[in-house]
C-alpha cells in the first residue's frame, strides 16, 4: 500500500507528474514499515463492504492486492472473509506484511508473473499511481475472472491551513530542489484528485475489457494529536527520502503549528475509488 495522491509530500496530480517512473520514491516507504503500518489510516468500512459485495463468490478466486505495502487494506479484506495475495515491490514492506499473516510476492505489478492464476478482485489501496496506468489496467484485465472487479482507491488529506501552510514553507526550506517543493498550494483540492482518478478510469476503458468504471467518494474526519500526526508525516512520499536534519526541521515546524492549535486538530479526509467490472 502506497500513499495515494494527497498525503503531504506525495505526488500532486498534473500532466507532468508520472509517479510510476519514480521508482526511487515508490520503493522508499520500507524505511520504517512498523511506523508506516501503525500510523496509516484504514479505509472506510463502507468502501470495503461495497467492494466485497461486488466481487464474485469466494469460490471464484482470491483478491490480489497490488502494492499491498504492510497490508493495511489486505487485512480489512481478510476480515471481510476474502483470501488475499499481496504483490509488493519493496521487500521490507513485504516481510512486514508476511509477519501479519499476508502472503506476499515481491515484484512490481507490471513485472509480476501470475503463472496462470486468476482472481475475483484486483485492488490497489494508495498504490495505483505507482503503477503504469495503461500496463496496470491491461494486467488487471489479464488476471481477473469474468465478473471480477478492479478497485483502485486512496485517501486525499486536507489538513487545516494552519498546519498545511507551515508544512509547505518548512518543506521548501528543507528540500528546495524536490519536485514536491514546486507543486503549488499546501492544501490540494479534492477536485484535482478526482481528475487523477478519472484518468485511471480512462486507462481502464482503453483496455476494452471492462464495463464502464464507477467513481465512488467517501468523506470523513479523524482527530489527530500532535504526536499522532508527526508519526504519520515521515511515512509520506516527499519525506521518506529527507536527511534526518531536514526531516527534523519539517516536523518541528508542523509540531509548533499543532501546538498553537492546542496540541490537536481534526483532519478532513476524502477517500476516492475507481471501480470497474471485468466483462
N, C-alpha and C positions, 0 to 999 in steps of 0.2 A: 504494500500500500504506500502510495506516494502522496505528497501534499498537492492537491489539485488546485490549480489556478490562483488561489487567493490568499493563502497564508502569507503573512508578511515576509517579503523577500522571495516569494515564489514567482515564476514567470507570469507576467501580465499578458492578457490576450492582445494580439495585434498581428498584423500581416508579416512583420519582420521577425516574430518570435517563433522559433521552431524547437521547443524543448527536447523533442525526441532525439535531436542531434547532439545535445549537450550531455554526453554520457558521463563526463567527469562529475557533473552535478547529479544526474539521475541515479548514480550509484554512490552518492556521498552520505546517504541517510543512515548507513550502518555504523557510523562512528559511535553511537550510543543507542543501540536497539532497545535496551531496557527503558531508558528515558523516553524514547520515542513512544514505546508501547504504553507507558504509564500516563503520558501527557496528552496523547492524541484522542480527540473525542470519538465516540462511537457514532453510528449512523442512526437516523430516526427509525424507531421501531416500525412505524407505518410504512416506510420505504422498503425495509427488509421484508415485511409481511406481504407487501404488494408484489415484489419480485418473486418471492417464493410461490405465491398463489398463481402467478402467471406461468410458472415452469411446468413442464410435463411431470408426470408422476415420478417418484424417486426411482422406480424400476427402469425409467428411461435413461438413466445415466447420472453421473455426478455433476457437481458445479466446479468449473475451472475458474480460479481467482487469479487474474493477471496482475502482476506487480503486487503480490499479496503482502509484501513487507513483513511486519511482525505478526500479521494475522488478525488485525482488529476486526475487519469486516468478515473474514472467514469464520471466526468464532461465532459471530451472530448468525451466519447461515447454518453452521453446525448446530447451534442451539435451536434453530427452527426445524431441525430434523433432516437436513441435507448433508450428504457426504461431499467434502470439498478437497480438491487438489490445488495446491498453490504453485505458481510459476513466479520466480523472483530472481533478478539478475545479481543481487548483492548477497554473497554467501553468508555474511554476518547476519543480515536480516533473516535469511532462510533458516539459519541454525537456530535463531531465537524462536521463530515460528514453529520449528520442529519440536523445540523443548516445551511448547504449549500444546502439542498434540496435532499439529497440522502437517501432513506430508507435503513436501515442497521439492520441486525440481529446479535447479539453478540454471537460468538462461534468460535472455530477453525473449519476449513473446515472439518477435519476428524470427528468432533463431531456434526456438523451442521445437522439438520433434514430437508430434502427437503419436506417431507409430500406430496409426490405425484407430486410436481411441476417439470416441465421440462423447458429447456431453449434453446434458439437459439445459445447462446455462453457462454462459461465459460472463463473468462480472469483473469490473475494474473499479476499485474504490480509491480515489485520489491518485490514480496512476495512468489514466489513458493518455494524458498529454505527454507522457514519456514514451509512448508507442507511436510509430509512424502511422498516421490515421488511415491511409489507404491500405497499407500492408496489414495493419491490425484488423481492420474490418474484413478483409479477404480471409485472413487466418481464422477469425471467429466463424465466418460462414463455413469454412472447411471443417471445423471440428464440432459444430452444433448439429444436433439431430433436427429433423423437420419439426417445427413447432417449438423448438428451444428458443431461449431468449438471450440476447446480448444486452447487458445492463451496465452502462457507464455512468458513474456518479461521483460527486465530490462536494466538499464544503466551500462556500465563499465566506470569508471572515470580514466583518465590518466593525473594526474597533472604533470606539468613540474618537472624535477628532483630538480630544485632549491627550490621547495616547498615540494615535496614529501619526500625528504631526511630529512630536519629539522623536518617535522611532525613525521617521523618514530623514530628519535632519541628522540624527546620530549615525544612521547607516551611510548617508552620503559622505559624512566626515570620515567614517572608519574605512569605507571601501569606495572611494570616488571613481575608480575605474571599473567597478562592477556594472554590468548591463542593467541590473536592478536599481542602480542609483539614478537611472535616466528614464524610468518607466512612468513618471508622472505622479499624480497626487497619491498621498499615502492611503486615502480612503478610496478604494476602487469600486465603482458602481456595479451592482449585480447585473445590470443590463449588459455590461461588457462581457461578463462570463456567460450570459445566456447566448451571446453571439458565438463564443467559443464552443458551447455545446451544440448550437445549430450547425457549426462546422463539422462536428463529429457526425451529426445526422446526415449531412451532405455526403460524407465519405461512405457511410453505411448504405445510402441509396445507390451510390455509384456501383456497388458490387452487383446489384440486380438480384441479390439472394435473400433480401429481407422485405417484409411488409413495411408500410410507412412507419418510420420511427415516431415514438411518442416523447414528449418533453414533460417531465414532472418537476415540481418545485415544492419544497418544504421549508417554511420559515420557523425559526425557533430561537431561543435565547439560552444563555448559560452564564451564571455568575462566576467570576474568577477573583481569587485573591492575588495579591502581588506575587507571592511565591509560585502559585499555580501557573500564572501567565509567563513568568520568567523561566519556568521549567519547559514550557512548550516552545517558546521562541527559538532556542538553539536547534530545534529539530526541523526548522523550516529551511527551504531551499537556499535562500540567499545567505543564511547564517551558518550553514553546516561547514562551509569552507573558509570562514574567517579565522584569522590567527587569534589565539587566546586574548591578547590585549585588545584587539579590535572588537571581539565579542563582548568583553567586559565593558567597554565603552558604551556599546549599544544597550546592553542590559541595564547599566547604571542609569542611563537617560530615561529608559522606559520605567524603571523602578521608581525613579523620582517623580515621574508623571503620575504613576498609580498612587504613590504616597499622597500627592496633592489632592487626589480624589477620595482620600480616606482609607487607602490601602486595599481597595477592591473596586470592581466595576462589572458591568453586565455587557457581555459580548453578544451582538446580533449575528446569527448565522442564517445562511440560506444554503440548503442542500439541493443541488440541481442533478437531474438524471436524464439521460437519453437512453431509451429502451426500444428494442426492435425484435420482432419475431422472425425466426428463420422460416422461409417459405417451405 
